[in-house]
Amino acid sequence: MTAPTMRAVVVARPGGPEVLQVRDVPVPRAAPGQVLIRVHAFGLNRSELHFRRGQATSGSFPRIPGIEATGVVADAPGGELAPGTQVVTLMGGMGRTFDGGYAEYVVVPAAQVIAFTSDLPWDVLGAVPEMLQTAHGSLEVGVRPTAGQTLLVRGGTSSVGLALATLGRLRGLTVLSTTRSPQRRALLEQAGVDHVLIDDGDVAAQVRDLVPDGVDGAVELVGVNVLRDTLAAVRSGGTVCFTGMLSDQWTIPEFYPMDWLPNGVRLTAYSGGAADLPAPVLQSFLDDVARGRARVPVGRVYRLEDIAAAHRDMEAGVVGGKGVVLL
């Protein structure tokens, strides 16, 4: 009997968007302790660009990429989840050391599957897992703000930046957020940003015009090329969390802490996985979206066949929020 097949994106070798090839491949089978997920949608992430280009620090080729997926349980031989359960999965080696979410089905360890219930459309649901995990962790682990404090988001029009604005508003924070493009001011305001800053390279001066002592916390999503300026925008006793590298600059050739770090400003970092997104946090956020209290910043929705174009859009920075592939 012929084994069932599925459509998937396969990367045989590192390269440009053209190496993303949609192929018919066998549907994977789940072993005990694993879950087979029928993928309804998956979000697009810059780390997948790095992997595709051969810039990632882990992974092998050929590979089905994709560090996240959203769908329903098709099979769980160990009985961890009932077929038909709505689930998300993310990280844990997906799309790097084993095949990931750019496919109609994906097999992952049961421990990195998070169940939820929601009537939201799949393109909205598909945008959430990695974006929410990163934004939530940056706040709760990296910055740890309290209600009434001020938060600077450097790289505010990214999907994580927009999610941080939403979470910040829900937590009672005053959010300052940056963009290099004045045309994107409305996008940030729709996300709940209180003060939009046009990034001219000297954001610290703009911040201190609004908050003379400096903000209580900041999340760095752009990279080390602007990190020093972000640190200068934060008050003594405040915290900067280094989370993202939209500029693709993530190392400092010569780091002299006494020169880089203002007195008393703390520098932390955040990088998480499925275990860092508690199921109640996911469910609460989806419920807030359904009630209109929160917004998922979906930028563009693509078909699987459009995956190369989607990567070109990510590289060009024209998605305008979270890119999602809907199957």
DRENDO-1510 file (C-alpha; in Angstrom, 1 decimal, always signed):
<recs>
REC; n; res; u; v; w
REC; 1; MET; +0.0; +0.0; +0.0 .
REC; 2; THR; +1.3; +3.5; -0.9 .
REC; 3; ALA; +2.2; +5.6; +2.1 .
REC; 4; PRO; +0.2; +8.8; +2.4 .
REC; 5; THR; +1.9; +12.0; +1.4 .
REC; 6; MET; +1.7; +15.6; +2.3 .
REC; 7; ARG; +2.8; +19.0; +0.9 .
REC; 8; ALA; +5.9; +20.4; +2.7 .
REC; 9; VAL; +8.6; +23.0; +2.2 .
REC; 10; VAL; +12.0; +21.3; +1.9 .
REC; 11; VAL; +15.3; +23.1; +2.0 .
REC; 12; ALA; +18.0; +20.8; +0.5 .
REC; 13; ARG; +20.9; +23.3; +1.0 .
REC; 14; PRO; +21.5; +26.8; +2.3 .
REC; 15; GLY; +20.7; +29.7; +0.0 .
REC; 16; GLY; +18.2; +32.4; -1.0 .
REC; 17; PRO; +14.4; +32.1; -1.0 .
REC; 18; GLU; +14.6; +30.0; -4.1 .
REC; 19; VAL; +15.9; +27.0; -2.0 .
REC; 20; LEU; +12.4; +26.8; -0.4 .
REC; 21; GLN; +10.9; +24.0; -2.5 .
REC; 22; VAL; +7.3; +22.8; -2.0 .
REC; 23; ARG; +7.3; +19.0; -2.4 .
REC; 24; ASP; +5.2; +15.9; -1.8 .
REC; 25; VAL; +6.8; +13.9; +1.0 .
REC; 26; PRO; +5.6; +11.0; +3.2 .
REC; 27; VAL; +3.4; +12.0; +6.2 .
REC; 28; PRO; +5.5; +11.4; +9.3 .
REC; 29; ARG; +4.3; +8.9; +11.9 .
REC; 30; ALA; +4.2; +9.5; +15.7 .
REC; 31; ALA; +5.9; +7.1; +18.1 .
REC; 32; PRO; +4.8; +6.9; +21.8 .
REC; 33; GLY; +5.7; +10.1; +23.5 .
REC; 34; GLN; +5.2; +12.1; +20.3 .
REC; 35; VAL; +2.2; +13.9; +18.7 .
REC; 36; LEU; +1.3; +14.1; +15.1 .
REC; 37; ILE; -0.3; +17.5; +14.4 .
REC; 38; ARG; -2.3; +18.4; +11.3 .
REC; 39; VAL; -1.1; +21.9; +10.7 .
REC; 40; HIS; -3.7; +24.6; +9.9 .
REC; 41; ALA; -1.3; +27.6; +10.0 .
REC; 42; PHE; +2.2; +28.5; +11.0 .
REC; 43; GLY; +3.9; +31.8; +11.7 .
REC; 44; LEU; +7.0; +33.0; +10.0 .
REC; 45; ASN; +10.1; +33.9; +12.0 .
REC; 46; ARG; +13.5; +35.6; +11.2 .
REC; 47; SER; +15.3; +32.6; +12.8 .
REC; 48; GLU; +14.0; +30.6; +9.8 .
REC; 49; LEU; +15.8; +33.1; +7.5 .
REC; 50; HIS; +19.0; +32.5; +9.4 .
REC; 51; PHE; +18.6; +28.8; +9.0 .
REC; 52; ARG; +17.7; +29.0; +5.3 .
REC; 53; ARG; +20.8; +31.1; +4.7 .
REC; 54; GLY; +23.1; +28.7; +6.6 .
REC; 55; GLN; +23.7; +31.3; +9.4 .
REC; 56; ALA; +22.1; +29.3; +12.2 .
REC; 57; THR; +24.2; +27.8; +15.0 .
REC; 58; SER; +22.4; +24.5; +14.8 .
REC; 59; GLY; +20.5; +22.4; +12.2 .
REC; 60; SER; +21.2; +20.2; +9.2 .
REC; 61; PHE; +20.1; +19.8; +5.6 .
REC; 62; PRO; +17.9; +18.6; +3.9 .
REC; 63; ARG; +15.2; +19.8; +6.3 .
REC; 64; ILE; +11.6; +21.0; +6.5 .
REC; 65; PRO; +12.0; +24.3; +8.4 .
REC; 66; GLY; +9.7; +26.1; +10.7 .
REC; 67; ILE; +10.0; +26.6; +14.5 .
REC; 68; GLU; +6.3; +26.7; +15.2 .
REC; 69; ALA; +2.9; +25.3; +14.1 .
REC; 70; THR; -0.8; +25.6; +15.0 .
REC; 71; GLY; -3.4; +22.9; +14.3 .
REC; 72; VAL; -5.2; +19.9; +15.7 .
REC; 73; VAL; -3.9; +16.6; +17.0 .
REC; 74; ALA; -4.1; +13.8; +14.4 .
REC; 75; ASP; -2.5; +11.1; +16.5 .
REC; 76; ALA; -0.9; +10.7; +19.9 .
REC; 77; PRO; +0.1; +7.0; +20.4 .
REC; 78; GLY; +0.9; +7.6; +24.1 .
REC; 79; GLY; -2.6; +9.0; +24.8 .
REC; 80; GLU; -1.3; +12.4; +25.9 .
REC; 81; LEU; -3.9; +14.3; +23.9 .
REC; 82; ALA; -7.1; +13.3; +22.2 .
REC; 83; PRO; -7.4; +13.5; +18.4 .
REC; 84; GLY; -9.0; +16.8; +17.3 .
REC; 85; THR; -7.6; +18.8; +20.2 .
REC; 86; GLN; -6.5; +22.3; +19.2 .
REC; 87; VAL; -2.8; +22.7; +19.9 .
REC; 88; VAL; +0.3; +24.8; +19.3 .
REC; 89; THR; +3.9; +23.7; +19.2 .
REC; 90; LEU; +7.2; +25.6; +19.0 .
REC; 91; MET; +11.0; +25.4; +19.3 .
REC; 92; GLY; +12.7; +22.4; +20.9 .
REC; 93; GLY; +14.7; +21.8; +17.7 .
REC; 94; MET; +11.8; +22.1; +15.3 .
REC; 95; GLY; +12.9; +23.0; +11.8 .
REC; 96; ARG; +16.6; +22.5; +12.8 .
REC; 97; THR; +17.4; +19.1; +14.2 .
REC; 98; PHE; +14.1; +17.6; +13.2 .
REC; 99; ASP; +11.5; +18.5; +10.6 .
REC; 100; GLY; +9.4; +21.6; +11.5 .
REC; 101; GLY; +6.1; +23.3; +10.8 .
REC; 102; TYR; +6.4; +24.3; +7.1 .
REC; 103; ALA; +4.2; +21.3; +6.2 .
REC; 104; GLU; +0.7; +19.9; +6.4 .
REC; 105; TYR; +1.7; +17.6; +9.2 .
REC; 106; VAL; +4.5; +17.7; +11.8 .
REC; 107; VAL; +5.6; +15.3; +14.5 .
REC; 108; VAL; +6.9; +16.7; +17.8 .
REC; 109; PRO; +7.6; +15.5; +21.3 .
REC; 110; ALA; +4.4; +15.5; +23.4 .
REC; 111; ALA; +6.1; +17.7; +26.0 .
REC; 112; GLN; +6.3; +20.7; +23.6 .
REC; 113; VAL; +2.6; +20.6; +22.7 .
REC; 114; ILE; +0.2; +23.1; +24.3 .
REC; 115; ALA; -3.5; +22.6; +24.1 .
REC; 116; PHE; -6.1; +25.4; +23.8 .
REC; 117; THR; -9.7; +26.1; +22.8 .
REC; 118; SER; -10.7; +28.9; +20.6 .
REC; 119; ASP; -13.1; +29.9; +17.8 .
REC; 120; LEU; -10.6; +32.5; +16.4 .
REC; 121; PRO; -9.7; +32.0; +12.7 .
REC; 122; TRP; -6.6; +29.9; +12.0 .
REC; 123; ASP; -4.6; +32.7; +10.5 .
REC; 124; VAL; -5.0; +34.6; +13.8 .
REC; 125; LEU; -4.2; +31.5; +15.9 .
REC; 126; GLY; -1.2; +30.7; +13.7 .
REC; 127; ALA; +0.4; +34.0; +14.4 .
REC; 128; VAL; +0.4; +33.6; +18.2 .
REC; 129; PRO; +2.7; +30.9; +19.7 .
REC; 130; GLU; +6.3; +32.0; +19.1 .
REC; 131; MET; +5.3; +35.7; +19.1 .
REC; 132; LEU; +3.4; +35.4; +22.4 .
REC; 133; GLN; +6.1; +33.2; +24.0 .
REC; 134; THR; +8.8; +35.7; +23.2 .
REC; 135; ALA; +6.9; +38.8; +24.2 .
REC; 136; HIS; +5.6; +37.2; +27.4 .
REC; 137; GLY; +9.0; +35.9; +28.4 .
REC; 138; SER; +10.8; +39.1; +27.6 .
REC; 139; LEU; +8.5; +40.9; +30.1 .
REC; 140; GLU; +8.1; +38.3; +32.8 .
REC; 141; VAL; +11.6; +36.9; +32.8 .
REC; 142; GLY; +13.7; +39.6; +31.2 .
REC; 143; VAL; +12.3; +43.0; +32.4 .
REC; 144; ARG; +9.8; +42.1; +35.2 .
REC; 145; PRO; +7.9; +45.3; +35.2 .
REC; 146; THR; +5.1; +46.3; +37.5 .
REC; 147; ALA; +1.8; +48.1; +36.8 .
REC; 148; GLY; +2.4; +51.9; +36.4 .
REC; 149; GLN; +5.9; +51.6; +35.1 .
REC; 150; THR; +7.3; +52.7; +31.7 .
REC; 151; LEU; +8.5; +50.3; +29.0 .
REC; 152; LEU; +10.6; +51.0; +25.9 .
REC; 153; VAL; +10.2; +48.6; +22.9 .
REC; 154; ARG; +13.1; +49.1; +20.5 .
REC; 155; GLY; +11.9; +47.6; +17.1 .
REC; 156; GLY; +8.2; +48.2; +17.8 .
REC; 157; THR; +6.8; +47.3; +14.4 .
REC; 158; SER; +8.1; +43.8; +14.5 .
REC; 159; SER; +5.5; +41.1; +15.4 .
REC; 160; VAL; +7.1; +40.7; +18.8 .
REC; 161; GLY; +7.3; +44.5; +19.3 .
REC; 162; LEU; +3.6; +44.8; +18.5 .
REC; 163; ALA; +2.8; +41.9; +20.9 .
REC; 164; LEU; +4.9; +43.6; +23.6 .
REC; 165; ALA; +2.8; +46.8; +23.2 .
REC; 166; THR; -0.4; +44.8; +23.6 .
REC; 167; LEU; +0.9; +42.9; +26.7 .
REC; 168; GLY; +2.3; +46.1; +28.2 .
REC; 169; ARG; -1.1; +47.8; +27.9 .
REC; 170; LEU; -2.8; +44.8; +29.5 .
REC; 171; ARG; -0.3; +45.0; +32.4 .
REC; 172; GLY; -0.9; +48.7; +33.0 .
REC; 173; LEU; +2.4; +49.9; +31.6 .
REC; 174; THR; +3.1; +53.1; +29.7 .
REC; 175; VAL; +4.7; +51.9; +26.4 .
REC; 176; LEU; +7.1; +53.8; +24.3 .
REC; 177; SER; +7.9; +52.1; +21.0 .
REC; 178; THR; +10.2; +52.9; +18.1 .
REC; 179; THR; +10.0; +52.7; +14.3 .
REC; 180; ARG; +12.3; +54.1; +11.6 .
REC; 181; SER; +9.3; +54.9; +9.4 .
REC; 182; PRO; +6.9; +57.7; +10.3 .
REC; 183; GLN; +4.3; +55.9; +8.0 .
REC; 184; ARG; +4.1; +53.2; +10.6 .
REC; 185; ARG; +3.0; +55.4; +13.5 .
REC; 186; ALA; -0.6; +54.4; +13.1 .
REC; 187; LEU; +0.4; +50.7; +13.3 .
REC; 188; LEU; +2.0; +51.3; +16.7 .
REC; 189; GLU; -0.9; +53.4; +17.9 .
REC; 190; GLN; -3.4; +50.7; +17.0 .
REC; 191; ALA; -1.3; +48.2; +19.1 .
REC; 192; GLY; -1.7; +50.4; +22.1 .
REC; 193; VAL; +1.6; +52.3; +22.1 .
REC; 194; ASP; +1.4; +55.5; +24.2 .
REC; 195; HIS; +4.4; +57.3; +22.7 .
REC; 196; VAL; +5.7; +56.6; +19.2 .
REC; 197; LEU; +9.4; +57.4; +18.7 .
REC; 198; ILE; +10.9; +57.8; +15.2 .
REC; 199; ASP; +14.2; +56.0; +15.5 .
REC; 200; ASP; +17.0; +58.4; +14.4 .
REC; 201; GLY; +19.7; +56.6; +16.2 .
REC; 202; ASP; +19.4; +58.7; +19.3 .
REC; 203; VAL; +16.3; +57.3; +20.9 .
REC; 204; ALA; +17.7; +57.8; +24.4 .
REC; 205; ALA; +17.4; +61.6; +24.0 .
REC; 206; GLN; +13.8; +61.3; +22.9 .
REC; 207; VAL; +13.0; +59.0; +25.8 .
REC; 208; ARG; +14.4; +61.4; +28.3 .
REC; 209; ASP; +12.5; +64.3; +26.9 .
REC; 210; LEU; +9.4; +62.3; +27.9 .
REC; 211; VAL; +10.7; +60.5; +31.0 .
REC; 212; PRO; +13.6; +62.6; +32.3 .
REC; 213; ASP; +15.0; +59.9; +34.6 .
REC; 214; GLY; +14.7; +57.2; +32.0 .
REC; 215; VAL; +12.3; +54.4; +31.5 .
REC; 216; ASP; +11.9; +51.5; +34.0 .
REC; 217; GLY; +12.6; +48.8; +31.4 .
REC; 218; ALA; +13.3; +48.2; +27.7 .
REC; 219; VAL; +13.2; +45.2; +25.3 .
REC; 220; GLU; +15.9; +45.3; +22.6 .
REC; 221; LEU; +14.6; +43.7; +19.4 .
REC; 222; VAL; +16.9; +45.5; +16.9 .
REC; 223; GLY; +20.3; +44.3; +17.8 .
REC; 224; VAL; +23.7; +45.2; +19.3 .
REC; 225; ASN; +24.1; +48.1; +16.8 .
REC; 226; VAL; +21.6; +50.1; +18.8 .
REC; 227; LEU; +21.9; +48.4; +22.2 .
REC; 228; ARG; +24.2; +51.1; +23.7 .
REC; 229; ASP; +21.6; +53.8; +22.9 .
REC; 230; THR; +18.8; +51.7; +24.4 .
REC; 231; LEU; +20.8; +51.2; +27.6 .
REC; 232; ALA; +21.2; +55.0; +27.9 .
REC; 233; ALA; +17.4; +55.4; +27.8 .
REC; 234; VAL; +16.9; +53.4; +31.0 .
REC; 235; ARG; +17.0; +54.7; +34.6 .
REC; 236; SER; +19.4; +53.5; +37.2 .
REC; 237; GLY; +17.9; +50.3; +38.7 .
REC; 238; GLY; +16.0; +49.6; +35.4 .
REC; 239; THR; +16.5; +46.7; +33.1 .
REC; 240; VAL; +17.2; +46.1; +29.4 .
REC; 241; CYS; +16.3; +42.7; +28.0 .
REC; 242; PHE; +18.1; +41.7; +24.8 .
REC; 243; THR; +15.7; +39.5; +22.9 .
REC; 244; GLY; +15.9; +40.2; +19.1 .
REC; 245; MET; +18.3; +40.9; +16.3 .
REC; 246; LEU; +16.2; +42.4; +13.5 .
REC; 247; SER; +19.4; +44.0; +12.2 .
REC; 248; ASP; +21.1; +40.6; +12.1 .
REC; 249; GLN; +23.8; +42.0; +14.4 .
REC; 250; TRP; +24.0; +39.9; +17.6 .
REC; 251; THR; +27.6; +40.0; +18.8 .
REC; 252; ILE; +29.8; +42.9; +20.1 .
REC; 253; PRO; +33.4; +42.6; +18.9 .
REC; 254; GLU; +34.9; +44.5; +21.9 .
REC; 255; PHE; +32.6; +44.7; +24.8 .
REC; 256; TYR; +33.8; +46.9; +27.7 .
REC; 257; PRO; +31.1; +46.8; +30.3 .
REC; 258; MET; +32.2; +49.9; +32.2 .
REC; 259; ASP; +31.8; +51.9; +29.0 .
REC; 260; TRP; +28.6; +50.3; +27.7 .
REC; 261; LEU; +26.5; +49.9; +30.9 .
REC; 262; PRO; +25.3; +53.1; +32.7 .
REC; 263; ASN; +25.5; +53.0; +36.4 .
REC; 264; GLY; +22.9; +50.6; +37.9 .
REC; 265; VAL; +21.3; +49.6; +34.6 .
REC; 266; ARG; +20.8; +45.8; +34.3 .
REC; 267; LEU; +21.3; +43.9; +31.0 .
REC; 268; THR; +19.5; +40.6; +30.7 .
REC; 269; ALA; +18.5; +38.3; +27.8 .
REC; 270; TYR; +15.6; +36.1; +26.9 .
REC; 271; SER; +15.2; +33.1; +24.6 .
REC; 272; GLY; +12.5; +30.5; +25.4 .
REC; 273; GLY; +10.6; +27.5; +24.1 .
REC; 274; ALA; +7.3; +25.7; +24.6 .
REC; 275; ALA; +7.9; +25.2; +28.3 .
REC; 276; ASP; +8.1; +29.0; +28.7 .
REC; 277; LEU; +4.6; +29.5; +27.4 .
REC; 278; PRO; +2.2; +28.2; +30.1 .
REC; 279; ALA; -1.1; +27.0; +28.8 .
REC; 280; PRO; -3.1; +29.4; +31.0 .
REC; 281; VAL; -1.1; +32.3; +29.5 .
REC; 282; LEU; -1.9; +31.2; +26.0 .
REC; 283; GLN; -5.5; +30.6; +26.8 .
REC; 284; SER; -5.9; +33.9; +28.6 .
REC; 285; PHE; -4.4; +35.8; +25.7 .
REC; 286; LEU; -6.6; +34.1; +23.1 .
REC; 287; ASP; -9.6; +34.8; +25.3 .
REC; 288; ASP; -8.6; +38.5; +25.5 .
REC; 289; VAL; -8.3; +38.6; +21.7 .
REC; 290; ALA; -11.8; +37.0; +21.3 .
REC; 291; ARG; -13.2; +39.7; +23.7 .
REC; 292; GLY; -11.5; +42.5; +21.9 .
REC; 293; ARG; -9.2; +43.3; +24.8 .
REC; 294; ALA; -6.1; +42.3; +22.8 .
REC; 295; ARG; -5.1; +42.3; +19.1 .
REC; 296; VAL; -3.0; +39.8; +17.2 .
REC; 297; PRO; -0.8; +41.8; +14.7 .
REC; 298; VAL; -1.2; +39.7; +11.6 .
REC; 299; GLY; +0.7; +41.4; +8.8 .
REC; 300; ARG; +0.2; +39.2; +5.7 .
REC; 301; VAL; -1.2; +35.8; +5.1 .
REC; 302; TYR; +0.3; +33.5; +2.5 .
REC; 303; ARG; -0.3; +30.1; +0.9 .
REC; 304; LEU; +2.3; +27.3; +1.3 .
REC; 305; GLU; +3.1; +27.8; -2.4 .
REC; 306; ASP; +4.0; +31.4; -1.7 .
REC; 307; ILE; +6.7; +30.6; +0.8 .
REC; 308; ALA; +9.6; +32.0; -1.2 .
REC; 309; ALA; +7.7; +35.3; -1.7 .
REC; 310; ALA; +7.0; +35.3; +2.1 .
REC; 311; HIS; +10.7; +35.0; +2.9 .
REC; 312; ARG; +11.5; +37.8; +0.4 .
REC; 313; ASP; +8.9; +40.0; +2.2 .
REC; 314; MET; +10.5; +39.2; +5.6 .
REC; 315; GLU; +13.9; +40.1; +4.3 .
REC; 316; ALA; +12.5; +43.4; +2.8 .
REC; 317; GLY; +10.7; +44.2; +6.1 .
REC; 318; VAL; +7.4; +44.8; +4.4 .
REC; 319; VAL; +5.2; +42.2; +6.2 .
REC; 320; GLY; +3.9; +44.9; +8.7 .
REC; 321; GLY; +3.3; +42.5; +11.6 .
REC; 322; LYS; +3.4; +38.7; +11.8 .
REC; 323; GLY; +3.5; +36.8; +8.6 .
REC; 324; VAL; +1.4; +33.7; +8.6 .
REC; 325; VAL; +1.0; +30.7; +6.2 .
REC; 326; LEU; -2.5; +29.3; +6.1 .
REC; 327; LEU; -3.0; +25.7; +4.9 .
</recs>
